[in-house]
């Protein structure tokens, strides 16, 4: 899977919500216009999936207007459309999110097959390494394990960075707060994604603030779970690795 902070210049596909023959009540139409369609010409579809019956459509969109809005605002929009072909009406859900993998996760947990919403590899800088790919896969698969508490996106070519602070929904997590950092190398045109673990929200938010100010140290490692720690102890025979995920 390839991730992309912004569309590649020169190739800008257009989004098509396919709603010309559909309608909704006035409130839904107004909400869709203000939350999604008002900047339709600046929305770039990084990924989309449509069910064979045409009832559901899922989109990962890059919002080109976000950079001109509130500083630090998320630049991705996840959209789920539901069409009623008999009544010719539609409904929708949407969520602005700071990372494409988080948008993929949001859509997957609303019924989109995860393998159907892969990002277009031509739209933006690819992952710089396997660590980035692995973390993106985990975020896309396990995003419902965490609640987003804070994000900030800065698309300055000299320091293109997104920081996201997450809280584990499992109170037993040994690193209950996580910080995920995406950095874009505009010279190499690649991006990296890294994760750190924190004991408190204050520590996580402080690290984010320091990173944006250029004073942050290395991300602290995520503490392993008790089962992972036991697996690391020497034993007479190696125990088989459980099939569960690390997040």
Beta strands, then each sheet from edge to edge (+ up, - down):
strand 1: 43-50
strand 2: 56-63
strand 3: 76-84
strand 4: 89-97
strand 5: 126-127
strand 6: 146-156
strand 7: 159-168
strand 8: 177-185
strand 9: 190-198
sheet 1: 1+ 2- 3+ 4-
sheet 2: 5+ 9+ 8- 7+ 6-
end
